[in-house]
Amino acid sequence: MRKQRGLLIVLSGPSGVGKGTVRKELFSQPDTNYEYSISMTTRAPREGEVDEVDYFFKTAVSLKN
């Protein structure tokens, strides 16, 4: 029995460069089988961002617990 291997794609760039826009476009394409790994950040959510969808928004205090 062979295990199916995936392809890891990393979108990397400075804050505000458009990584989320690229991700949304890729995931909007029909007949794709992508999985998204949600990152954690200590910054405040930007307008339209949703906790546990776009990021896991945490404070420095909550990271210690």
mmCIF file of the N, C-alpha and C atoms, coordinates in Angstrom:
data_MODEL
# 
_entry.id   MODEL 
# 
loop_
_atom_site.group_PDB 
_atom_site.id 
_atom_site.type_symbol 
_atom_site.label_atom_id 
_atom_site.label_alt_id 
_atom_site.label_comp_id 
_atom_site.label_asym_id 
_atom_site.label_entity_id 
_atom_site.label_seq_id 
_atom_site.pdbx_PDB_ins_code 
_atom_site.Cartn_x 
_atom_site.Cartn_y 
_atom_site.Cartn_z 
_atom_site.occupancy 
_atom_site.B_iso_or_equiv 
_atom_site.pdbx_formal_charge 
_atom_site.auth_seq_id 
_atom_site.auth_comp_id 
_atom_site.auth_asym_id 
_atom_site.auth_atom_id 
_atom_site.pdbx_PDB_model_num 
ATOM 1   N N  . MET A 1 1  ? 0.836   -1.177 0.000  1.00 0.00 ? 1  MET A N  1 
ATOM 2   C CA . MET A 1 1  ? 0.000   0.000  0.000  1.00 0.00 ? 1  MET A CA 1 
ATOM 3   C C  . MET A 1 1  ? 0.887   1.248  0.000  1.00 0.00 ? 1  MET A C  1 
ATOM 4   N N  . ARG A 1 2  ? 0.669   2.136  -0.945 1.00 0.00 ? 2  ARG A N  1 
ATOM 5   C CA . ARG A 1 2  ? 1.454   3.368  -1.046 1.00 0.00 ? 2  ARG A CA 1 
ATOM 6   C C  . ARG A 1 2  ? 0.711   4.525  -0.410 1.00 0.00 ? 2  ARG A C  1 
ATOM 7   N N  . LYS A 1 3  ? 1.429   5.310  0.351  1.00 0.00 ? 3  LYS A N  1 
ATOM 8   C CA . LYS A 1 3  ? 0.850   6.522  0.908  1.00 0.00 ? 3  LYS A CA 1 
ATOM 9   C C  . LYS A 1 3  ? 0.900   7.622  -0.146 1.00 0.00 ? 3  LYS A C  1 
ATOM 10  N N  . GLN A 1 4  ? -0.185  8.370  -0.227 1.00 0.00 ? 4  GLN A N  1 
ATOM 11  C CA . GLN A 1 4  ? -0.207  9.499  -1.145 1.00 0.00 ? 4  GLN A CA 1 
ATOM 12  C C  . GLN A 1 4  ? 0.611   10.635 -0.550 1.00 0.00 ? 4  GLN A C  1 
ATOM 13  N N  . ARG A 1 5  ? 1.463   11.227 -1.360 1.00 0.00 ? 5  ARG A N  1 
ATOM 14  C CA . ARG A 1 5  ? 2.285   12.334 -0.895 1.00 0.00 ? 5  ARG A CA 1 
ATOM 15  C C  . ARG A 1 5  ? 1.697   13.638 -1.383 1.00 0.00 ? 5  ARG A C  1 
ATOM 16  N N  . GLY A 1 6  ? 1.798   14.643 -0.544 1.00 0.00 ? 6  GLY A N  1 
ATOM 17  C CA . GLY A 1 6  ? 1.278   15.956 -0.894 1.00 0.00 ? 6  GLY A CA 1 
ATOM 18  C C  . GLY A 1 6  ? 2.380   16.884 -1.357 1.00 0.00 ? 6  GLY A C  1 
ATOM 19  N N  . LEU A 1 7  ? 1.979   18.073 -1.686 1.00 0.00 ? 7  LEU A N  1 
ATOM 20  C CA . LEU A 1 7  ? 2.896   19.124 -2.102 1.00 0.00 ? 7  LEU A CA 1 
ATOM 21  C C  . LEU A 1 7  ? 2.720   20.285 -1.137 1.00 0.00 ? 7  LEU A C  1 
ATOM 22  N N  . LEU A 1 8  ? 3.777   20.687 -0.474 1.00 0.00 ? 8  LEU A N  1 
ATOM 23  C CA . LEU A 1 8  ? 3.735   21.808 0.448  1.00 0.00 ? 8  LEU A CA 1 
ATOM 24  C C  . LEU A 1 8  ? 4.042   23.080 -0.320 1.00 0.00 ? 8  LEU A C  1 
ATOM 25  N N  . ILE A 1 9  ? 3.140   24.053 -0.227 1.00 0.00 ? 9  ILE A N  1 
ATOM 26  C CA . ILE A 1 9  ? 3.340   25.358 -0.855 1.00 0.00 ? 9  ILE A CA 1 
ATOM 27  C C  . ILE A 1 9  ? 3.383   26.396 0.256  1.00 0.00 ? 9  ILE A C  1 
ATOM 28  N N  . VAL A 1 10 ? 4.422   27.215 0.279  1.00 0.00 ? 10 VAL A N  1 
ATOM 29  C CA . VAL A 1 10 ? 4.567   28.246 1.302  1.00 0.00 ? 10 VAL A CA 1 
ATOM 30  C C  . VAL A 1 10 ? 4.454   29.609 0.631  1.00 0.00 ? 10 VAL A C  1 
ATOM 31  N N  . LEU A 1 11 ? 3.489   30.408 1.103  1.00 0.00 ? 11 LEU A N  1 
ATOM 32  C CA . LEU A 1 11 ? 3.378   31.801 0.659  1.00 0.00 ? 11 LEU A CA 1 
ATOM 33  C C  . LEU A 1 11 ? 4.037   32.654 1.722  1.00 0.00 ? 11 LEU A C  1 
ATOM 34  N N  . SER A 1 12 ? 5.068   33.346 1.362  1.00 0.00 ? 12 SER A N  1 
ATOM 35  C CA . SER A 1 12 ? 5.829   34.109 2.340  1.00 0.00 ? 12 SER A CA 1 
ATOM 36  C C  . SER A 1 12 ? 6.052   35.521 1.831  1.00 0.00 ? 12 SER A C  1 
ATOM 37  N N  . GLY A 1 13 ? 5.972   36.480 2.728  1.00 0.00 ? 13 GLY A N  1 
ATOM 38  C CA . GLY A 1 13 ? 6.228   37.867 2.351  1.00 0.00 ? 13 GLY A CA 1 
ATOM 39  C C  . GLY A 1 13 ? 5.945   38.774 3.524  1.00 0.00 ? 13 GLY A C  1 
ATOM 40  N N  . PRO A 1 14 ? 6.311   40.037 3.393  1.00 0.00 ? 14 PRO A N  1 
ATOM 41  C CA . PRO A 1 14 ? 6.076   40.991 4.469  1.00 0.00 ? 14 PRO A CA 1 
ATOM 42  C C  . PRO A 1 14 ? 4.583   41.207 4.716  1.00 0.00 ? 14 PRO A C  1 
ATOM 43  N N  . SER A 1 15 ? 4.279   41.724 5.875  1.00 0.00 ? 15 SER A N  1 
ATOM 44  C CA . SER A 1 15 ? 2.902   42.036 6.240  1.00 0.00 ? 15 SER A CA 1 
ATOM 45  C C  . SER A 1 15 ? 2.282   42.974 5.208  1.00 0.00 ? 15 SER A C  1 
ATOM 46  N N  . GLY A 1 16 ? 1.071   42.657 4.796  1.00 0.00 ? 16 GLY A N  1 
ATOM 47  C CA . GLY A 1 16 ? 0.323   43.533 3.903  1.00 0.00 ? 16 GLY A CA 1 
ATOM 48  C C  . GLY A 1 16 ? 0.653   43.387 2.429  1.00 0.00 ? 16 GLY A C  1 
ATOM 49  N N  . VAL A 1 17 ? 1.457   42.397 2.065  1.00 0.00 ? 17 VAL A N  1 
ATOM 50  C CA . VAL A 1 17 ? 1.869   42.262 0.667  1.00 0.00 ? 17 VAL A CA 1 
ATOM 51  C C  . VAL A 1 17 ? 0.818   41.559 -0.203 1.00 0.00 ? 17 VAL A C  1 
ATOM 52  N N  . GLY A 1 18 ? -0.136  40.856 0.430  1.00 0.00 ? 18 GLY A N  1 
ATOM 53  C CA . GLY A 1 18 ? -1.194  40.215 -0.343 1.00 0.00 ? 18 GLY A CA 1 
ATOM 54  C C  . GLY A 1 18 ? -1.215  38.702 -0.281 1.00 0.00 ? 18 GLY A C  1 
ATOM 55  N N  . LYS A 1 19 ? -0.573  38.120 0.706  1.00 0.00 ? 19 LYS A N  1 
ATOM 56  C CA . LYS A 1 19 ? -0.561  36.655 0.831  1.00 0.00 ? 19 LYS A CA 1 
ATOM 57  C C  . LYS A 1 19 ? -1.973  36.112 0.996  1.00 0.00 ? 19 LYS A C  1 
ATOM 58  N N  . GLY A 1 20 ? -2.787  36.788 1.803  1.00 0.00 ? 20 GLY A N  1 
ATOM 59  C CA . GLY A 1 20 ? -4.162  36.347 2.015  1.00 0.00 ? 20 GLY A CA 1 
ATOM 60  C C  . GLY A 1 20 ? -4.992  36.425 0.747  1.00 0.00 ? 20 GLY A C  1 
ATOM 61  N N  . THR A 1 21 ? -4.752  37.431 -0.052 1.00 0.00 ? 21 THR A N  1 
ATOM 62  C CA . THR A 1 21 ? -5.465  37.576 -1.321 1.00 0.00 ? 21 THR A CA 1 
ATOM 63  C C  . THR A 1 21 ? -5.109  36.429 -2.266 1.00 0.00 ? 21 THR A C  1 
ATOM 64  N N  . VAL A 1 22 ? -3.849  36.082 -2.329 1.00 0.00 ? 22 VAL A N  1 
ATOM 65  C CA . VAL A 1 22 ? -3.408  34.957 -3.161 1.00 0.00 ? 22 VAL A CA 1 
ATOM 66  C C  . VAL A 1 22 ? -4.037  33.659 -2.663 1.00 0.00 ? 22 VAL A C  1 
ATOM 67  N N  . ARG A 1 23 ? -4.024  33.452 -1.332 1.00 0.00 ? 23 ARG A N  1 
ATOM 68  C CA . ARG A 1 23 ? -4.626  32.245 -0.753 1.00 0.00 ? 23 ARG A CA 1 
ATOM 69  C C  . ARG A 1 23 ? -6.102  32.151 -1.098 1.00 0.00 ? 23 ARG A C  1 
ATOM 70  N N  . LYS A 1 24 ? -6.838  33.242 -0.936 1.00 0.00 ? 24 LYS A N  1 
ATOM 71  C CA . LYS A 1 24 ? -8.275  33.231 -1.232 1.00 0.00 ? 24 LYS A CA 1 
ATOM 72  C C  . LYS A 1 24 ? -8.533  32.885 -2.689 1.00 0.00 ? 24 LYS A C  1 
ATOM 73  N N  . GLU A 1 25 ? -7.720  33.391 -3.582 1.00 0.00 ? 25 GLU A N  1 
ATOM 74  C CA . GLU A 1 25 ? -7.884  33.086 -5.011 1.00 0.00 ? 25 GLU A CA 1 
ATOM 75  C C  . GLU A 1 25 ? -7.598  31.613 -5.288 1.00 0.00 ? 25 GLU A C  1 
ATOM 76  N N  . LEU A 1 26 ? -6.527  31.082 -4.720 1.00 0.00 ? 26 LEU A N  1 
ATOM 77  C CA . LEU A 1 26 ? -6.214  29.662 -4.922 1.00 0.00 ? 26 LEU A CA 1 
ATOM 78  C C  . LEU A 1 26 ? -7.341  28.764 -4.417 1.00 0.00 ? 26 LEU A C  1 
ATOM 79  N N  . PHE A 1 27 ? -7.872  29.083 -3.243 1.00 0.00 ? 27 PHE A N  1 
ATOM 80  C CA . PHE A 1 27 ? -8.909  28.251 -2.643 1.00 0.00 ? 27 PHE A CA 1 
ATOM 81  C C  . PHE A 1 27 ? -10.264 28.428 -3.310 1.00 0.00 ? 27 PHE A C  1 
ATOM 82  N N  . SER A 1 28 ? -10.435 29.484 -4.095 1.00 0.00 ? 28 SER A N  1 
ATOM 83  C CA . SER A 1 28 ? -11.705 29.704 -4.783 1.00 0.00 ? 28 SER A CA 1 
ATOM 84  C C  . SER A 1 28 ? -11.796 28.906 -6.084 1.00 0.00 ? 28 SER A C  1 
ATOM 85  N N  . GLN A 1 29 ? -10.691 28.343 -6.532 1.00 0.00 ? 29 GLN A N  1 
ATOM 86  C CA . GLN A 1 29 ? -10.679 27.573 -7.779 1.00 0.00 ? 29 GLN A CA 1 
ATOM 87  C C  . GLN A 1 29 ? -11.417 26.253 -7.591 1.00 0.00 ? 29 GLN A C  1 
ATOM 88  N N  . PRO A 1 30 ? -12.267 25.886 -8.559 1.00 0.00 ? 30 PRO A N  1 
ATOM 89  C CA . PRO A 1 30 ? -12.991 24.615 -8.443 1.00 0.00 ? 30 PRO A CA 1 
ATOM 90  C C  . PRO A 1 30 ? -12.046 23.412 -8.603 1.00 0.00 ? 30 PRO A C  1 
ATOM 91  N N  . ASP A 1 31 ? -12.477 22.298 -8.082 1.00 0.00 ? 31 ASP A N  1 
ATOM 92  C CA . ASP A 1 31 ? -11.752 21.023 -8.233 1.00 0.00 ? 31 ASP A CA 1 
ATOM 93  C C  . ASP A 1 31 ? -10.342 21.056 -7.648 1.00 0.00 ? 31 ASP A C  1 
ATOM 94  N N  . THR A 1 32 ? -10.163 21.762 -6.532 1.00 0.00 ? 32 THR A N  1 
ATOM 95  C CA . THR A 1 32 ? -8.873  21.746 -5.847 1.00 0.00 ? 32 THR A CA 1 
ATOM 96  C C  . THR A 1 32 ? -9.039  21.041 -4.512 1.00 0.00 ? 32 THR A C  1 
ATOM 97  N N  . ASN A 1 33 ? -7.964  20.508 -4.006 1.00 0.00 ? 33 ASN A N  1 
ATOM 98  C CA . ASN A 1 33 ? -7.999  19.780 -2.746 1.00 0.00 ? 33 ASN A CA 1 
ATOM 99  C C  . ASN A 1 33 ? -6.916  20.326 -1.820 1.00 0.00 ? 33 ASN A C  1 
ATOM 100 N N  . TYR A 1 34 ? -7.006  21.624 -1.516 1.00 0.00 ? 34 TYR A N  1 
ATOM 101 C CA . TYR A 1 34 ? -6.012  22.269 -0.676 1.00 0.00 ? 34 TYR A CA 1 
ATOM 102 C C  . TYR A 1 34 ? -6.415  22.203 0.793  1.00 0.00 ? 34 TYR A C  1 
ATOM 103 N N  . GLU A 1 35 ? -5.434  22.193 1.655  1.00 0.00 ? 35 GLU A N  1 
ATOM 104 C CA . GLU A 1 35 ? -5.622  22.326 3.095  1.00 0.00 ? 35 GLU A CA 1 
ATOM 105 C C  . GLU A 1 35 ? -4.858  23.573 3.515  1.00 0.00 ? 35 GLU A C  1 
ATOM 106 N N  . TYR A 1 36 ? -5.379  24.303 4.481  1.00 0.00 ? 36 TYR A N  1 
ATOM 107 C CA . TYR A 1 36 ? -4.742  25.537 4.925  1.00 0.00 ? 36 TYR A CA 1 
ATOM 108 C C  . TYR A 1 36 ? -4.340  25.420 6.387  1.00 0.00 ? 36 TYR A C  1 
ATOM 109 N N  . SER A 1 37 ? -3.112  25.743 6.682  1.00 0.00 ? 37 SER A N  1 
ATOM 110 C CA . SER A 1 37 ? -2.606  25.751 8.045  1.00 0.00 ? 37 SER A CA 1 
ATOM 111 C C  . SER A 1 37 ? -2.726  27.173 8.591  1.00 0.00 ? 37 SER A C  1 
ATOM 112 N N  . ILE A 1 38 ? -3.517  27.343 9.637  1.00 0.00 ? 38 ILE A N  1 
ATOM 113 C CA . ILE A 1 38 ? -3.764  28.665 10.197 1.00 0.00 ? 38 ILE A CA 1 
ATOM 114 C C  . ILE A 1 38 ? -2.618  29.043 11.130 1.00 0.00 ? 38 ILE A C  1 
ATOM 115 N N  . SER A 1 39 ? -2.051  30.220 10.912 1.00 0.00 ? 39 SER A N  1 
ATOM 116 C CA . SER A 1 39 ? -0.947  30.715 11.734 1.00 0.00 ? 39 SER A CA 1 
ATOM 117 C C  . SER A 1 39 ? -1.470  31.431 12.971 1.00 0.00 ? 39 SER A C  1 
ATOM 118 N N  . MET A 1 40 ? -0.584  31.611 13.945 1.00 0.00 ? 40 MET A N  1 
ATOM 119 C CA . MET A 1 40 ? -0.894  32.366 15.154 1.00 0.00 ? 40 MET A CA 1 
ATOM 120 C C  . MET A 1 40 ? -0.146  33.691 15.091 1.00 0.00 ? 40 MET A C  1 
ATOM 121 N N  . THR A 1 41 ? -0.789  34.745 15.610 1.00 0.00 ? 41 THR A N  1 
ATOM 122 C CA . THR A 1 41 ? -0.149  36.052 15.651 1.00 0.00 ? 41 THR A CA 1 
ATOM 123 C C  . THR A 1 41 ? -0.535  36.780 16.922 1.00 0.00 ? 41 THR A C  1 
ATOM 124 N N  . THR A 1 42 ? 0.338   37.683 17.360 1.00 0.00 ? 42 THR A N  1 
ATOM 125 C CA . THR A 1 42 ? 0.031   38.499 18.530 1.00 0.00 ? 42 THR A CA 1 
ATOM 126 C C  . THR A 1 42 ? -0.451  39.888 18.123 1.00 0.00 ? 42 THR A C  1 
ATOM 127 N N  . ARG A 1 43 ? -0.512  40.168 16.840 1.00 0.00 ? 43 ARG A N  1 
ATOM 128 C CA . ARG A 1 43 ? -1.023  41.472 16.413 1.00 0.00 ? 43 ARG A CA 1 
ATOM 129 C C  . ARG A 1 43 ? -2.542  41.474 16.482 1.00 0.00 ? 43 ARG A C  1 
ATOM 130 N N  . ALA A 1 44 ? -3.108  42.662 16.464 1.00 0.00 ? 44 ALA A N  1 
ATOM 131 C CA . ALA A 1 44 ? -4.561  42.805 16.490 1.00 0.00 ? 44 ALA A CA 1 
ATOM 132 C C  . ALA A 1 44 ? -5.148  42.434 15.121 1.00 0.00 ? 44 ALA A C  1 
ATOM 133 N N  . PRO A 1 45 ? -6.353  41.906 15.109 1.00 0.00 ? 45 PRO A N  1 
ATOM 134 C CA . PRO A 1 45 ? -6.993  41.589 13.818 1.00 0.00 ? 45 PRO A CA 1 
ATOM 135 C C  . PRO A 1 45 ? -7.208  42.847 12.984 1.00 0.00 ? 45 PRO A C  1 
ATOM 136 N N  . ARG A 1 46 ? -7.025  42.703 11.693 1.00 0.00 ? 46 ARG A N  1 
ATOM 137 C CA . ARG A 1 46 ? -7.337  43.786 10.770 1.00 0.00 ? 46 ARG A CA 1 
ATOM 138 C C  . ARG A 1 46 ? -8.801  43.691 10.386 1.00 0.00 ? 46 ARG A C  1 
ATOM 139 N N  . GLU A 1 47 ? -9.304  44.739 9.801  1.00 0.00 ? 47 GLU A N  1 
ATOM 140 C CA . GLU A 1 47 ? -10.705 44.752 9.379  1.00 0.00 ? 47 GLU A CA 1 
ATOM 141 C C  . GLU A 1 47 ? -10.992 43.563 8.464  1.00 0.00 ? 47 GLU A C  1 
ATOM 142 N N  . GLY A 1 48 ? -12.043 42.806 8.810  1.00 0.00 ? 48 GLY A N  1 
ATOM 143 C CA . GLY A 1 48 ? -12.448 41.666 7.999  1.00 0.00 ? 48 GLY A CA 1 
ATOM 144 C C  . GLY A 1 48 ? -11.804 40.343 8.381  1.00 0.00 ? 48 GLY A C  1 
ATOM 145 N N  . GLU A 1 49 ? -10.756 40.368 9.205  1.00 0.00 ? 49 GLU A N  1 
ATOM 146 C CA . GLU A 1 49 ? -10.103 39.124 9.626  1.00 0.00 ? 49 GLU A CA 1 
ATOM 147 C C  . GLU A 1 49 ? -10.909 38.469 10.740 1.00 0.00 ? 49 GLU A C  1 
ATOM 148 N N  . VAL A 1 50 ? -10.962 37.142 10.707 1.00 0.00 ? 50 VAL A N  1 
ATOM 149 C CA . VAL A 1 50 ? -11.750 36.373 11.664 1.00 0.00 ? 50 VAL A CA 1 
ATOM 150 C C  . VAL A 1 50 ? -10.821 35.451 12.452 1.00 0.00 ? 50 VAL A C  1 
ATOM 151 N N  . ASP A 1 51 ? -10.962 35.476 13.788 1.00 0.00 ? 51 ASP A N  1 
ATOM 152 C CA . ASP A 1 51 ? -10.167 34.596 14.638 1.00 0.00 ? 51 ASP A CA 1 
ATOM 153 C C  . ASP A 1 51 ? -10.476 33.140 14.320 1.00 0.00 ? 51 ASP A C  1 
ATOM 154 N N  . GLU A 1 52 ? -9.467  32.332 14.252 1.00 0.00 ? 52 GLU A N  1 
ATOM 155 C CA . GLU A 1 52 ? -9.530  30.902 13.946 1.00 0.00 ? 52 GLU A CA 1 
ATOM 156 C C  . GLU A 1 52 ? -9.892  30.604 12.499 1.00 0.00 ? 52 GLU A C  1 
ATOM 157 N N  . VAL A 1 53 ? -9.950  31.646 11.670 1.00 0.00 ? 53 VAL A N  1 
ATOM 158 C CA . VAL A 1 53 ? -10.134 31.465 10.225 1.00 0.00 ? 53 VAL A CA 1 
ATOM 159 C C  . VAL A 1 53 ? -8.901  32.000 9.514  1.00 0.00 ? 53 VAL A C  1 
ATOM 160 N N  . ASP A 1 54 ? -8.600  33.272 9.744  1.00 0.00 ? 54 ASP A N  1 
ATOM 161 C CA . ASP A 1 54 ? -7.429  33.891 9.117  1.00 0.00 ? 54 ASP A CA 1 
ATOM 162 C C  . ASP A 1 54 ? -6.165  33.664 9.943  1.00 0.00 ? 54 ASP A C  1 
ATOM 163 N N  . TYR A 1 55 ? -6.295  33.799 11.249 1.00 0.00 ? 55 TYR A N  1 
ATOM 164 C CA . TYR A 1 55 ? -5.202  33.590 12.205 1.00 0.00 ? 55 TYR A CA 1 
ATOM 165 C C  . TYR A 1 55 ? -5.806  33.124 13.518 1.00 0.00 ? 55 TYR A C  1 
ATOM 166 N N  . PHE A 1 56 ? -4.959  32.621 14.391 1.00 0.00 ? 56 PHE A N  1 
ATOM 167 C CA . PHE A 1 56 ? -5.297  32.474 15.800 1.00 0.00 ? 56 PHE A CA 1 
ATOM 168 C C  . PHE A 1 56 ? -4.712  33.723 16.447 1.00 0.00 ? 56 PHE A C  1 
ATOM 169 N N  . PHE A 1 57 ? -5.562  34.656 16.850 1.00 0.00 ? 57 PHE A N  1 
ATOM 170 C CA . PHE A 1 57 ? -5.103  35.900 17.449 1.00 0.00 ? 57 PHE A CA 1 
ATOM 171 C C  . PHE A 1 57 ? -4.907  35.690 18.945 1.00 0.00 ? 57 PHE A C  1 
ATOM 172 N N  . LYS A 1 58 ? -3.689  35.910 19.419 1.00 0.00 ? 58 LYS A N  1 
ATOM 173 C CA . LYS A 1 58 ? -3.336  35.703 20.823 1.00 0.00 ? 58 LYS A CA 1 
ATOM 174 C C  . LYS A 1 58 ? -2.607  36.921 21.345 1.00 0.00 ? 58 LYS A C  1 
ATOM 175 N N  . THR A 1 59 ? -2.686  37.126 22.653 1.00 0.00 ? 59 THR A N  1 
ATOM 176 C CA . THR A 1 59 ? -1.885  38.167 23.284 1.00 0.00 ? 59 THR A CA 1 
ATOM 177 C C  . THR A 1 59 ? -0.635  37.511 23.847 1.00 0.00 ? 59 THR A C  1 
ATOM 178 N N  . ALA A 1 60 ? 0.354   38.305 24.123 1.00 0.00 ? 60 ALA A N  1 
ATOM 179 C CA . ALA A 1 60 ? 1.588   37.767 24.696 1.00 0.00 ? 60 ALA A CA 1 
ATOM 180 C C  . ALA A 1 60 ? 1.283   37.088 26.044 1.00 0.00 ? 60 ALA A C  1 
ATOM 181 N N  . VAL A 1 61 ? 0.338   37.617 26.792 1.00 0.00 ? 61 VAL A N  1 
ATOM 182 C CA . VAL A 1 61 ? -0.033  37.044 28.085 1.00 0.00 ? 61 VAL A CA 1 
ATOM 183 C C  . VAL A 1 61 ? -0.647  35.666 27.887 1.00 0.00 ? 61 VAL A C  1 
ATOM 184 N N  . SER A 1 62 ? -1.544  35.510 26.902 1.00 0.00 ? 62 SER A N  1 
ATOM 185 C CA . SER A 1 62 ? -2.197  34.218 26.702 1.00 0.00 ? 62 SER A CA 1 
ATOM 186 C C  . SER A 1 62 ? -1.231  33.161 26.183 1.00 0.00 ? 62 SER A C  1 
ATOM 187 N N  . LEU A 1 63 ? -0.133  33.573 25.585 1.00 0.00 ? 63 LEU A N  1 
ATOM 188 C CA . LEU A 1 63 ? 0.851   32.603 25.095 1.00 0.00 ? 63 LEU A CA 1 
ATOM 189 C C  . LEU A 1 63 ? 1.612   31.950 26.238 1.00 0.00 ? 63 LEU A C  1 
ATOM 190 N N  . LYS A 1 64 ? 1.689   32.618 27.390 1.00 0.00 ? 64 LYS A N  1 
ATOM 191 C CA . LYS A 1 64 ? 2.403   32.065 28.546 1.00 0.00 ? 64 LYS A CA 1 
ATOM 192 C C  . LYS A 1 64 ? 1.606   30.954 29.224 1.00 0.00 ? 64 LYS A C  1 
ATOM 193 N N  . ASN A 1 65 ? 0.303   30.964 29.073 1.00 0.00 ? 65 ASN A N  1 
ATOM 194 C CA . ASN A 1 65 ? -0.567  29.962 29.726 1.00 0.00 ? 65 ASN A CA 1 
ATOM 195 C C  . ASN A 1 65 ? -0.694  28.716 28.903 1.00 0.00 ? 65 ASN A C  1 
# 
